Amino acid sequence: MPGAKDERGAALLSVLLLVAVMAVIAATALDRLTLATRIAGSAAAVDQGRAYSFAAEEIALRRVGDLVGRDPAKLTLAGDWLARDFILPLPGGEGKARLADANNCFNLNSLVAETTPGLFSQRSGSMRQFGALMTLLGVDPGEAQSIAGAAADWIDSDSNDGPLGAEDGVYRSMANSYLPANRKMADISELRAVRGVSPKIYARLKPWICVLPVAEPVRLNVNTLAPEQAPLVAMLMPDQITIADARAALAARPADGYGSSERFWKARSLERLAPGDIGEQAGVTSRWLTLTTNVTMGDGFLTAVSLIDANGGAPSAGQASPVIVRRDWGESD
């Protein structure tokens, strides 16, 4: 037929084009299948990692129950449990769990007192202690008091500026305006939103602060405090306790710990003081503990931070089993 020779070239070109399109479609489908397989594998690894971290929590709760049950009147370092990595051998991976004393920090929610359920008013004593802690850590005294006042205003229920504080009007006038929470903090990262808290100050304070689910005065455990944490003791009585005095009292701790707050305040470096009601803030028990669990599964890595109530919600230790009250996934800021 006329022109048949030229049409054979066109047919060949059409076939080659069809093969190229099918190759692209097949490559795209294979790529999507590979991605879906990886996503499914990652999800399965995360679920498995969470299951292992739940198992670590159960082990930790039993361990905490044993520690508290040994002597409900005090918690010491006996048993080498504090800040020690416990290895959890896992099939196809490894887990590490570490317990820490969550009492030994400044609880930002202690800046207020819950006068009636859901309503919070400023606690002046805790504000002075927070300002003193910042000053001991190298923050300018004026700046420290201003931050303490602003942090208390951030949490309290009213909208009235407290002494050196900051409420709605201050935050509305900022370039990126927002409003204070007027409720208890849920995470220490909220402090970054408080007026006057720069990234440098926040980084300096971060190892020393925490957020507990109670608006109560700070209560340290002098039986688990390390000497390098002496500023936490020194902040209790600003201008009366030096870091050196606090470090000396912690270093002089008996092998079996201080039996009571009174015994701690009778340490040679502190015996000149009359702490009064503040004396109870240097306690010998710990209600709050944190469990940090790191699970590695192949190329996957999962971190969980669990807050443990060693009292199980009871008024004092030994009356109820320890419970998990909060759980955070992933590394903190």
PyMOL commands that set and color helices and strands:
alter all, ss='L'
color gray80, all
select helices_A, chain A and resi 4-70+108-111+124-136+141-155+168-172+188-193+199-208+227-234+243-251+261-265+276-281
alter helices_A, ss='H'
color red, helices_A
select strands_A, chain A and resi 85-90+93-101+106-107+112-116+119-122+209-210+220-221+282-283+288-297+300-309+323-329
alter strands_A, ss='S'
color yellow, strands_A
deselect
rebuild
show_as cartoon
